[in-house]
Amino acid sequence: MTDLPPEILTGILSLLPVQSLLRFRSTSKSLQSLIDSHSFIKLHLHNSFNRSLILRHNSDFYQINDFSNLTTAVKLNPPFKGSNNFISLVGSCNGLLCLFSDGEIAFWNPTICKHRIIPSLPIPTPQHSEPNNIYADFCVYGFGFDPLTDDYKLLTIFCFVEIQQSTSESHARLFSSKTNSWKELPTMPYTLYYAQTMGVFVENSLHWIMTEKLDPLKPRVIVAFNLTHEIFNEVPFPEIGEEVNSESFEIGVAVLEGCLCMTVNYQTVKIDVWLMKEYGCRDSWCKLFTLAESCFTLPLKALRLLAYSSDGGMVLLQVDPEKLFWYDLKSEQVSCVQGIPNFDQAMICVGSLVSPSFPRKENRTSKRRDDFLSRGFKLKL
């Protein structure tokens, strides 16, 4: 390997799984400097094909790395140690998981066993509340990455619904990993249509189903929050052939291998799954598959798309929400995944070296690293 050019050697290393790189990292300071460098971490993330399934049951977490055999689960140690409280999975991005428990929020990379507790979230109150008003309130989260500023951001949307007058009020707060602080967005022109849903991260934006205000006559829309420009905008629906504000079906959004998806749940009839091939282009929506009564006993409580199989011929589904199924795109049949731990949430996580700690700038070790690579080293794979 001493005869390999430095860029080829770096490219080879970037294809290795995280566990191997962590072992190699301990062999020398120069190799440690390379693997810890911001540029290498980005290259490894770009080339990473290692993904795992994270399962959560109450405060227990499990990781399954082999998608061909979803039965070998490894128990993880979440950062909220010693807590018996409920832990919720808020989102997954670039190998980082965002967790929420009893008012605490953490960014956690389970592959490298590092986490970071972020500052407490300031809780807003209704601005126009009256003494006798009765409010129902809830909040949702969305976690993603802004590539322009190299910043991980967490968006929280609070909704207050006045019960008697059926009016609503929404507030949005945004956390920046770089500044380690929260800020309130000046405007929040939408209201969440469904509570207890996490934002779906696709193409630098977080997505929810919303309306302009709490009004059953207002049409539902897919609302995207762009993490770079920090603004809300709408994503066009596919031509589903029905009025979007109809109460005869429910709409959800999901992500499948980086593409925005939409589920249209017709309750006891069927569930259509749509996929947007080119983000933002309405004409690129295509119907991926339909789940009929022959697949499941309808209606389903919940349906989430998780991932394709290794060969792309099947889609992994989370159903109701404690079961996993494979849907075969060719045969249109489903098969239940057996032998997995009990779970309440499931999420895909890629293997990465991304650290949840404060971003650090590149230092002068890059020159020493380049000199080290130019001299070459012996490495047993």
N, C-alpha and C positions, 0 to 999 in steps of 0.2 A: 504493500500500500504506500510505501515511501515514494514511489514513482508517480502517484496520482496527483494531478493538479489540485490546489486547495479547494477550488470551487466544486470539483467533482467529489472530493472527499466530504465536504460539507453537505453536498446533496445526498450522498449515501447515508450519512448520519441522520439527515432529516427524515428519512423513510423508516427509521427504526421506532419501535414502540417506546413509550415513556419509561417503562421499567428498565429496559436495556440502557437507555441514556442515563438514567439515574445511577446505574452501576458504573458505567464508563466515566461518569462525572467525578467519581471518587478516586480515579487512577492518577490524576495529575492536576495541578493548578491550571495549566494551559487548557486542558480539555474542559475543565470546569468553567473556565472563562468563556470558552466557545459556547458550551451548552446553555450557560446562563445569559448569554447576550440577547438583547432585544431582537436583533435581526434574525438570529437563529430560531428563537422561539416563534417568531412570525412565520419563518419558512417552514418549520416543523408543523405548525398549525395548518398552513396551506396544503401541505402534503399528507396530512394525517388521514388515514383511512380506518383507524381504530375507533370504534364506537362501542358504547356499552349501554345497557338498560339499567336505570336506577329505579328501584322499587322502595316505596315508603309505606310503613304500617305503624301508625301512631308515631312514636319517636324512634322506631327501628328502621335502619336503611340497609338495603342489599344492592349489590352490583353483579350483573350478569354480563360477561364479556363475549361469550360464544353465542352468536345468533343462530347457528345451526343446531344448537342444543340448549334451549332456554331452561335448563334445570339446575345448572351448577351456579349457585348464588353464593357470593362472599359477603359476609356481614361487615358493614362499615361503621366507623365511629364518627357521628356528626359532631360539629363544633360545640353544640350546647350540651356539654358534658354534665352528667348528674341530674339532668332535667327530665322529669316524667311528664312534662307538658306536651301538648299537641304541637308537632312541627309540620309546617306546610312547605311544600316545594313551590316556589314562586316562578322560577324560570331556569333555563339552561342556555348558556351561550359560550362558545369557544372553550369548553371544558370546565367552565365555572358554573356552579349551581348557586342559586339565590334561595335562602331559607328564611322562614319567619317563625318565631316562637315567642309567645308571651311578651310581645312588644319589642323583642330583639330581632334584628335582621343581620344575616351573615352572608358573605360571599365565600364560597368553599370550592376548592379543587380537590375532589376525593382521590384523584390519581396520584398527586404529589403530597397529599395529606396536609394541605395548608389552608388556612381560613383567615378571615378578617371580619370583625364585628364593626358595622358601620354606625354612625351616630343615630341617636333616637329620632324618630320621625315626629315632627310637630303636628299635632292633631288639630284641624280647624273646627270651627263651630258654625252653625247656620248664621248668615249675616243678617237676615231679616226675621229672626224668630220672635214670636209673641209668647207671652206667659202661658197661654192656654193651648198653644200648638203642640201637637204630638208628632214626633218625627221618627221615622225608621231610617237607620243609616247603615251603610256598608262601604267597604273599600275593596279595590282590586289592584293588582300589581302587574307591571310589565318590565322585563329585564332584557337588556340588549347592549350592543356595542356600536359606538360611533367611530367608523374608520378614519374619518377626516381628522378628528382630534385625538384619536387613539385612546378613547375614554369609554369605560363601562358605566352605563346609566340605568337608573331604576326609576320608573314612573309609577306614582301612586295616585289613584283617582278616588276621591271621597264623594259619595252621593248621599244627600239628605232628602228624604221624601216626606212632605207634609201630608199626613194621612187623610185629614178631613177635606182639604182642598185639592188633594192630588197634584200638588205642585212639587217641583224638584229643584235642587240646587247642587251644583257640582264644583269641586275644587280639585286641582291637579298640582302635585308637588313632584319635583324632579331632583334626584340625587346624582351628583357627579363624583365618580371615583377619583378623578384628578384633584378636584378641589376639596374632597371629603366633606361636602356640605350639601344641604337641601336648599332649594329655592322654589317659590310659588310661581306658577305660570299665570300670566296676567289674565288670560281668558280661557274658559272651558265651555265651548258652545254646544256641547253634546251631553246627553244623559245615557248611561249604560242601560241597555235593554234587558240584559240578563245579569244577575248578581253572581258573585263567587266564580268568576272566570278570570283566568290569567291572560295577559296580553300575548299574542302570537307574534314572534319576531321573524320577519322576512324582509330582505332588502333594506336594511337600515331603518326599519319602521316597526312599531308595535301596533297590533290590530285587535279591534273589538267590534262587536255588533252594537250599534247605538242608534239613538234617535235625536232629533234636534231638541226635543223636550219631552217630558213625560206625558204622552198623549197617544192613545191607541190608534188614532187616525193618522198619525204621522208615520211615514214609511221608515222601515228599518234600513240602515246603511252600514257598509263596512267602513269604519273610520280608522285611519292610519295616523300614528304620531311619528313624525320624522325626527330621529334622534339628533341629526346634524343641525337642521334648521329649527328644530324645536317648535314645530307647528303641526296642527291637525289638518288632514285633508281626507277626501273620500276616495275609495277604490270602487270602480264600477262592478255591479253585479253581472253574472251571466244571464242569458235569456232563459229563465226557468219556466216561462210560460204561464206565470201566475202573478197576481198582485203581491208586491213585496210586503204590504202591510196586512196581508191576510193572516188571520189567527189559526188557520188550518194546518200550519206547519211551523217548525222552529228552525232557525238558521244558526249555524256555528261556523267558526273559522279554525283552521289548523294549518300546520306546516308539514310538508312531506318532502324530504331531501331538498330543502331550500326553496320549494315552490309553495305559494299560497294556495290553500284549499278551502272549500266551503262545503259544509254538509247541510242538506235540506231534509229535515225529518218530518215526514208526513204521518207521524204517529203510528197508527195501526196498519198503514198501507205499505210504505216503503221508505228507504232513506237513500237519497241520491248524493253521490260524492263528486264534486267538481274540482278540477285542478287548473290553475292559471299558469300556462306554459311561459308566457312572457309577462313579467310583472307590470301592472298598470295598464295593459292592453286588454280591453274588453273582448275583442275578437279571439283572444288566445285561450279563453275559457273552454275546457272540454270536459265532458262527463266521463270520469274515470271508471266508475262502476256504480251499481245499484244493489243495495241490500234489500231483499224481498222477504216475505213471510217464511219462505222455504229455508232461509239462512238462520234467522233468529225468531224467537217468539216476540212479536211486536206488541206494544211499543217498548222501546228501550229507555232506560232512565238517562243514560249518557253514552256517547260514542266519541272516541278520540282516535285520530290517526297517529301512529308512532313512527314507523319506518318501513322501508322495503326490505325484503329478504336479500341475501347476498347476491342471488342471481337476478333480482328485480322482478321475479315472477309472482311474488306474494306481498301482501301488505299486512303489517302487524297492527291489530286493533285493540284498544282498551274499551271494555264494555261493562257498564253498569255498577260501579267502575272497577270492580275487584276481579275481573276476569280478562284474560288475554286470548285472542283468537288470531289465527292466520287466515287471510282471505286470499284464495287463489284466483288471480286475475284471468286465467285461461279457463279453468273449469267452473268458475263462479261458485265454488264451494268453500265452506269455512271449517276449520278444525280448531278445537280448543287446546290451548297450551296447558299441559299437565305438569305437576311436580314442582311448581314455583311456590315461594313463601306467600303467606297472606299479605295483601297490600291494599292500600287506599289510593295511592298515586303511582303513576309510572311516567318516566321521562327519559329521553335519549340524551346521552352525554358523550361528547367526543373526548378521546384521550389527548391531553395537551400539557405543555409545560407552563402555561399561563399562570402567573401568580396573582392571588387576590390582594396582595399587599399594595402599598402605595407605588405608583409608577416611578421608575427611576430612570435617569438619563444615562445614555451611553457614556462611558468614560474612556480613558486612554488605553485601556487594556486591549482595544481592538487591534492596535498595531502589534502588541506582543502576541496576540492570538494569530495574526496573519504571519508573523515571523515563525511562530511555532508550526503552523500548517505547512509553510514553505519548506521547512526542514524535514517534515514528515514524522510519523510516529507509527509504532507497531500496535495493532489492535486486533485481538482475537474475537471474531464474531461467533 
